[in-house]
């Protein structure tokens, strides 16, 4: 009688590490972080617990590695979308969507990034991301609406606040992402155009 057991695929160290991270992300996205264990991961990945510890000496180190990977992927997607944007409205939509991604249900990034012990390894990267995103949006707003830098900066701060608030609310209440993003984008664009129109009228009066 022939052996019908499936042959175990031998993975390279890099591929094995990514497989363990993939399994970790699936488990955390589905069941949360509280019940995530290295032993549970070993079972999910069909490997031994010692092998998991060989790649990641501790649970916290594994989760930090996972966060760095997910944040890197998120950054690459955001940069690509920004480069492909053909209008200021598309840029605003991209920015709003990036905010929503931090709170989207069923994804691991918002779960990990809100845990101080885990997120400590990316604090500098997060601060740099925030600075670069704000500078990019200020430049685009100033160019598109012909604003001075201070006014463009104020507009971006107000718009960012609206986007974050909408993202948090949508995440808590499970609102549909696409519809909520469009409502938020329309609100931001209308607010910016009203503010810009008001400034132009003031200049005419003076």
Secondary structure by P-SEA (a helix, b strand, c coil): cccccccbbbbcaaaaaaaaaaaaaaaaaccccccccaaaaaaaacccaaaaaaacccaaaaaaaaaaaaaaaaaaaaaaaaaacccaaaaaaaaaaaaaaacccccaaaaaaaccccccccaaaaaaaaaaaaaaaaaaaaaaacccaaaaaaaaaaaaaaaaaaaaaaaaacccaaaaaaaaaaaaaaaaaaaaaaaaaaaaac
